[in-house]
């Protein structure tokens, strides 16, 4: 389950970075990424795919360690690096709807 509460200070500020190239921008995508829309769409789709796969892959590691299908709930190690990576992966995954919104809007503007 993804927790949408703001837990770190950076989550309270709007990003001024292009999600594709990390360049500085005030719009959802920088000018260079808007011009190279094919490459940008591919980059963002790959990023979304990776964000969607990572939590599942990490949960499989938890299952093998805890011997439980409810792996995250049965983890007894609060300093587990896999559990921490899973937490970060879920934060990344929470950004996927925003990237999909950018992709949808950019594609509509092109056609």
Long-range contacts (C-beta under 8 A, 24 or more apart in sequence): 2-90, 2-93, 2-94, 3-90, 4-94, 19-44, 19-47, 19-95, 19-98, 19-99, 19-102, 20-44, 20-47, 28-102, 28-105, 28-106, 29-102, 29-106, 34-106, 37-106, 37-107, 37-110, 40-106, 41-103, 41-106, 41-107, 44-99, 44-102, 44-103, 45-103, 47-99, 48-96, 48-99, 48-100, 51-89, 51-92, 51-93, 51-95, 51-96, 52-93, 52-96, 54-85, 54-89, 54-92, 54-93, 55-86, 55-89, 55-90, 55-93, 58-82, 58-85, 58-86, 58-89, 59-86, 62-86
